Amino acid sequence: MMRKAFEYCRNCHEYYDVDLNALGVCRYHSDNPELDDDSEVWAEFFDKSCGMPPPDSFMEDPDFEEGYRMSCCDRRLNEPGCVVSRHKPSL
Protein backbone atom coordinates (compact mmCIF):
# COMPACT_ATOMS: atom_id res chain seq x y z
CA MET A 1 0.00 0.00 0.00
CA MET A 2 1.35 3.41 -0.94
CA ARG A 3 1.67 6.14 1.63
CA LYS A 4 -0.41 9.26 1.09
CA ALA A 5 1.43 12.43 0.06
CA PHE A 6 -1.01 14.63 1.97
CA GLU A 7 -2.97 14.00 5.15
CA TYR A 8 -5.60 16.00 7.01
CA CYS A 9 -4.48 17.07 10.50
CA ARG A 10 -6.92 16.28 13.30
CA ASN A 11 -5.55 19.14 15.41
CA CYS A 12 -5.26 22.19 13.14
CA HIS A 13 -7.76 20.94 10.53
CA GLU A 14 -5.47 21.62 7.56
CA TYR A 15 -3.95 19.40 4.90
CA TYR A 16 -0.19 18.91 5.15
CA ASP A 17 2.61 17.27 3.17
CA VAL A 18 3.60 14.17 5.14
CA ASP A 19 7.24 14.54 4.01
CA LEU A 20 7.43 18.03 5.53
CA ASN A 21 5.81 17.20 8.85
CA ALA A 22 8.17 18.39 11.58
CA LEU A 23 7.97 19.74 15.10
CA GLY A 24 6.54 23.26 15.07
CA VAL A 25 4.54 23.11 11.83
CA CYS A 26 1.17 22.55 13.51
CA ARG A 27 -0.44 25.16 15.77
CA TYR A 28 -3.79 24.66 17.41
CA HIS A 29 -5.78 25.32 20.56
CA SER A 30 -6.26 22.42 22.95
CA ASP A 31 -9.69 23.56 24.11
CA ASN A 32 -12.81 25.28 22.80
CA PRO A 33 -13.79 28.94 22.41
CA GLU A 34 -15.91 30.52 25.11
CA LEU A 35 -17.90 33.70 25.37
CA ASP A 36 -15.93 36.70 26.66
CA ASP A 37 -18.57 38.51 28.72
CA ASP A 38 -16.24 41.49 29.21
CA SER A 39 -15.76 42.16 25.51
CA GLU A 40 -17.10 45.50 24.25
CA VAL A 41 -18.59 43.63 21.28
CA TRP A 42 -21.42 42.50 23.53
CA ALA A 43 -22.21 45.85 25.18
CA GLU A 44 -24.51 46.96 22.36
CA PHE A 45 -25.73 43.41 21.72
CA PHE A 46 -27.04 42.91 25.25
CA ASP A 47 -28.83 46.29 25.12
CA LYS A 48 -30.74 45.19 22.00
CA SER A 49 -30.88 41.45 22.61
CA CYS A 50 -34.62 41.11 23.21
CA GLY A 51 -35.69 38.31 20.90
CA MET A 52 -32.22 37.84 19.38
CA PRO A 53 -30.36 34.51 19.28
CA PRO A 54 -27.87 33.73 22.08
CA PRO A 55 -24.32 35.12 21.68
CA ASP A 56 -22.89 31.61 21.20
CA SER A 57 -24.66 31.43 17.85
CA PHE A 58 -22.40 34.23 16.51
CA MET A 59 -19.12 32.34 17.01
CA GLU A 60 -18.57 31.89 13.24
CA ASP A 61 -19.43 35.53 12.45
CA PRO A 62 -16.27 37.64 11.90
CA ASP A 63 -18.09 40.73 13.20
CA PHE A 64 -18.32 39.09 16.64
CA GLU A 65 -14.88 37.43 16.67
CA GLU A 66 -13.63 39.72 19.43
CA GLY A 67 -16.43 38.52 21.69
CA TYR A 68 -14.82 35.12 22.27
CA ARG A 69 -11.62 33.77 23.80
CA MET A 70 -10.03 30.34 23.76
CA SER A 71 -10.58 28.65 27.12
CA CYS A 72 -7.17 26.93 26.97
CA CYS A 73 -5.05 30.09 26.79
CA ASP A 74 -7.34 33.16 26.89
CA ARG A 75 -6.26 34.19 23.36
CA ARG A 76 -8.66 35.57 20.78
CA LEU A 77 -10.06 33.26 18.09
CA ASN A 78 -7.91 34.80 15.36
CA GLU A 79 -4.64 34.41 17.29
CA PRO A 80 -2.26 31.50 16.64
CA GLY A 81 -2.81 28.28 18.53
CA CYS A 82 -1.18 27.83 21.91
CA VAL A 83 -0.02 24.26 21.24
CA VAL A 84 2.88 23.78 18.81
CA SER A 85 3.60 20.27 17.55
CA ARG A 86 3.75 18.02 14.50
CA HIS A 87 0.64 17.39 12.45
CA LYS A 88 -1.38 14.31 13.43
CA PRO A 89 -3.38 12.51 10.74
CA SER A 90 -7.11 12.28 11.25
CA LEU A 91 -8.40 8.85 12.11
PyMOL commands that set and color helices and strands:
alter all, ss='L'
color gray80, all
select helices_A, chain A and resi 18-20+41-47+55-58+62-67
alter helices_A, ss='H'
color red, helices_A
select strands_A, chain A and resi 6-8+15-17+26-28+33-35+68-70+83-85
alter strands_A, ss='S'
color yellow, strands_A
deselect
rebuild
show_as cartoon
